[in-house]
Every structure is written in structure tokens, then in C-alpha cells.
């Protein structure tokens, strides 16, 4: 049996413009750039602020409090015995001669607890941040009670990187970064917040995560996980190229919505459940399952462009769902029987692709009406 991985290939939009101008006067040749010349770029304006604290390369060996405006112009490291406390309303900017290398590394403990009225902001030294302006915030080998609450991270290479560490996040967002948040061998609890306008929103590797009420919007990849345990409850994933992708993971998706993405939920060699999720209007597919043991129950799968449910083998089972008005409601690209009993397929009945008879789909019995919300 051939196994297929789904890869995202961003499209490109080329726009041409044709401009007409008055002809040059006689004897005056048009100006041309010298061969190999590079057009000068305007310097980016820096943010206007006066820091109350300013750091170059620094090792913090004692408990430290940041408040007001803080400027980091190098690598600041919190030693294992120290705690960095950041007060509500603090703005930490990362700049200097080489702003791309400006970073906060926490080997001790960090408590960055803002409020909804006075959030904490980690951002670049430029007036308008862009992805990669500064390196990011890194927790490295810290298993202490680290907490971020009501924080925004903007314009970093990797906004928040958590390696062999424990962390609790509440209402923390990463924006306009190459990678919003990356977790490696980490234990993370995250409630609220999320990521937007990043190349990769949330990345998990060899980690255990409990995620609630996240908003992951407008990223090339929304949530991307390998060899991890991911429990996502009541998440909202929209306008991403690929919304949610797991490879060799333990997965539980419960409630929430995965809608208006390029691709919806992609599970490869994973196990777990997808329950009670609104999977709608994704331009490619709603749910894709390859070599995965997944219970697909009580979901509402509709309006997805090519297929509602795309499967490559018979390892998963789908029941008690409403699956209708998709390009194909169920597309079996494999050569094994796929079982999908007890679903509602809309008034017109199911649109099923069975790979020319090689991938039979068992859809009986069929529900006469949509299942009740929350039934399993």
C-alpha cells in the first residue's frame, strides 16, 4: 500500500503593470542603472521610545523585575537560580546593531503576567515589526513554574521557543513571526491566545500539550505537530494554508471549528479522536486520514472543496457525523474498505469515491436526519 503525505505549496500571484510616459527629448538617452547595481532601500523607521532599562549581553544571576520600557540589544540570559518578573504594561523591545540576534533566554524562571487592560508586549525595535526582526524568547531546560499571561509577541524569528521546559500560557498571542511558538520536549498548558500571520503558527515536537480556546488565524501552517500528544478543545482555526497537521501523534480534537482554510485536519500515522468539530469550507479537504486510528464522531463536515473526508486506508472509522455538500463527501484513495456507518449525508445522499471499486466504502446504515449536536 502506498502512503501519501500532503504537502503545502503556496501559490504565487503575478501582477504586471504597463506604464506609458512622454518620449525623451532628442539627444537625451533614458537613464539606465549600471550593470549589477542594487536599488537602494529606504531604512526602516525605528520605534520612538525611551527605555527605562537597557541591556546588552547580560547574565541575570539575581531575581530581577522589568517594568515600563525595556530595550534588549543582545542576548539576555536568566540564570538557573534567578527569576525574571515582568510587570503588566511592560513593553520589551529587541534591537541594537544586530537586532536579529537579540534574544531573551530563560534557564531559571519567568513570570510575565500582564492584564487584559495592560498586556505585556515583546516586539522589535522597529516602528512596524516584521517577521525575523529579532530572535525571540527561549525557555531552555526550565522545569519551574513559568507563566505568561496576557502577552503579545510580535515580529520574531521564533516568538516563543520552549525546549525541555514546562510552561503555562493564558491569552498569549504570537503575530508576524516566522514561527509563532515552538515546543520541543515541552509540557505546555495553553488557554486562549494563539497565533496569526506567521509562517508556522504553533509547532510541537516530542511534547505534551493541553490547548483550549485558541484562535489560529492566517498562518501558512496553523498547528503542526510531530511525535507529540495534542489535546485541542474548542479551537478556532481559520484562513490558514494548512490548519492542523499531525505526524505520529496522539490526538484529541474536541469542539470548535476548522473552517475556511486551504486544508483542514491532516493526520498521518496518528491515533485518537476528532469529535464535535465544525469542519467547513476548506478549499481542499476537511479531514485527511493516513495510516491513523482515529474515531471520527459527531462532527459537522460540509462545504469543503474537493472532499469532506479523505482516507487512504481502513484504519479509522467515521460515525454519527453530518457529512454533506462537499466535493466528494468521502474520498477513499486507498485499496482497503473504509467504514462510515450511521452518518447523515444530506438529502441527496452521499457522494462517495471508491477508487474504481478498489476502496470500498461501507456507509450503511445511513441516518435519516442530522445527528443531535454533541451526540457520540
C-alpha positions, 0 to 999 in steps of 0.5 A, a space after each residue: 500500500 502506498 502512503 501519501 503525505 500532503 504537502 503545502 505549496 503556496 501559490 504565487 500571484 503575478 501582477 504586471 503593470 504597463 506604464 506609458 510616459 512622454 518620449 525623451 527629448 532628442 539627444 537625451 538617452 533614458 537613464 539606465 542603472 549600471 550593470 549589477 547595481 542594487 536599488 537602494 532601500 529606504 531604512 526602516 523607521 525605528 520605534 520612538 521610545 525611551 527605555 527605562 532599562 537597557 541591556 546588552 549581553 547580560 547574565 541575570 544571576 539575581 531575581 530581577 523585575 522589568 517594568 515600563 520600557 525595556 530595550 534588549 540589544 543582545 542576548 539576555 540570559 536568566 540564570 538557573 537560580 534567578 527569576 525574571 518578573 515582568 510587570 503588566 504594561 511592560 513593553 520589551 523591545 529587541 534591537 541594537 546593531 544586530 537586532 536579529 540576534 537579540 534574544 531573551 533566554 530563560 534557564 531559571 524562571 519567568 513570570 510575565 503576567 500582564 492584564 487584559 487592560 495592560 498586556 505585556 508586549 515583546 516586539 522589535 525595535 522597529 516602528 512596524 515589526 516584521 517577521 525575523 526582526 529579532 530572535 525571540 524568547 527561549 525557555 531552555 531546560 526550565 522545569 519551574 513554574 513559568 507563566 505568561 499571561 496576557 502577552 503579545 509577541 510580535 515580529 520574531 524569528 521564533 516568538 516563543 521557543 520552549 525546549 525541555 521546559 514546562 510552561 503555562 500560557 493564558 491569552 498569549 498571542 504570537 503575530 508576524 513571526 516566522 514561527 509563532 511558538 515552538 515546543 520541543 520536549 515541552 509540557 505546555 498548558 495553553 488557554 486562549 491566545 494563539 497565533 496569526 500571520 506567521 509562517 508556522 503558527 504553533 509547532 510541537 515536537 516530542 511534547 505534551 500539550 493541553 490547548 483550549 480556546 485558541 484562535 489560529 488565524 492566517 498562518 501558512 501552517 496553523 498547528 503542526 505537530 510531530 511525535 507529540 500528544 495534542 489535546 485541542 478543545 474548542 479551537 478556532 482555526 481559520 484562513 490558514 494554508 494548512 490548519 492542523 497537521 499531525 505526524 505520529 501523534 496522539 490526538 484529541 480534537 474536541 469542539 470548535 471549528 476548522 473552517 475556511 482554510 486551504 486544508 483542514 485536519 491532516 493526520 498521518 500515522 496518528 491515533 485518537 479522536 476528532 469529535 464535535 468539530 465544525 469542519 467547513 469550507 476548506 478549499 481542499 479537504 476537511 479531514 485527511 486520514 493516513 495510516 491513523 486510528 482515529 474515531 471520527 464522531 459527531 462532527 459537522 463536515 460540509 462545504 469543503 472543496 474537493 472532499 469532506 473526508 479523505 482516507 487512504 486506508 481502513 484504519 479509522 472509522 467515521 460515525 454519527 457525523 453530518 457529512 454533506 455538500 462537499 466535493 466528494 463527501 468521502 474520498 477513499 484513495 486507498 485499496 482497503 474498505 473504509 467504514 462510515 456507518 450511521 452518518 447523515 449525508 444530506 438529502 441527496 445522499 452521499 457522494 462517495 469515491 471508491 477508487 474504481 471499486 478498489 476502496 470500498 466504502 461501507 456507509 450503511 446504515 445511513 441516518 435519516 436526519 442530522 445527528 443531535 449536536 454533541 451526540 457520540 
